[in-house]
Amino acid sequence: MAELKPIVFKSLLVDRTGQTFGRLTAIRCLGVRGKRTIWLCSCACGKEIEATASALKTGNPKSCGFYNIDVRRARLTVHGRG
């Protein structure tokens, strides 16, 4: 992965700290990779991941990946039986 650079124009940065996107909550801005702002996010399951600001705005990703396991488990459960 490319190295993260510090944010130069903080006034242009939209502060997403504390905002929730699906199961992810933005903790802090890590910096810029290329032209994308990278945020450290905490998932509802407790795991921390990095996500771009644009991905958070569009709703992708919704979680750290554990969400897919929950969805599959719920889909395969029939009348309370796994």
N, C-alpha and C positions, 0 to 999 in steps of 0.2 A: 504494500500500500504506500501511497505517496505520503510524504511528511506533512503534518499539520502546521500551518502558518498562523501566527496571531492575527486577530481582527484589527485592521488598520482604522477603519471608519466606524467606530462603535455607535455613532449617531444613526447610521443606516441600518444597524442590526435591530430586528424586531425581537424584543425580549419574550421568549416563549417559556421562561422558567416557571415551573409549577403548572403549566397547561397540560391537559390530558388529551391524548390522541389514541383512541381505542383503549388498549390496556397499558399504553406507555405514558409516562409522565416525564416531561423534560426537566432535567436536573440543572444542567449548565451547558454553556456553549464551549466547545473544545477548541474551535478555531476554523480555519478554512483549508480545504483540500481542493486544489484546482480553483474552480469558481463556486464551489458548494460549501455552505456553512454546515459544520458537523456538530450535532448535539449529543450529549450523553443523556440517555434516557433510562428510567427504571421501569421494569415491567411489573405487573401486578403479582407475579410469582416471586419477585425479588431479584431476578437477574438484571444486570445492566448491559445495555447495548448502545452502539453508536448508530445514529441515523441522520440523514441529511434533512435540512429544514423543509425542502420541497417535498420529500417523501412523507414527512409528518403532516404537512398541509393537505396532501392528496389522500391521506389515509393508508398509505402503504409504507412501512409495515404496521400491522395492528398490534403486534406483540413480539416477543423474542423468539417465537416459534412454538412455544408451549401451547398456544391457543389452538393450533392445528390438531394437536393431540386431544385436547378437550372436545373439539368439534367432532373428530372421528369417534371418540368414545361415546359421545351423546348420540351420534347417528347409528352406532351399532347396538345401543341399548334398546331392547324391546320390552316395554312394560315393566321397567325396573330390573330387568335381568341382563347381565353383561354377557 
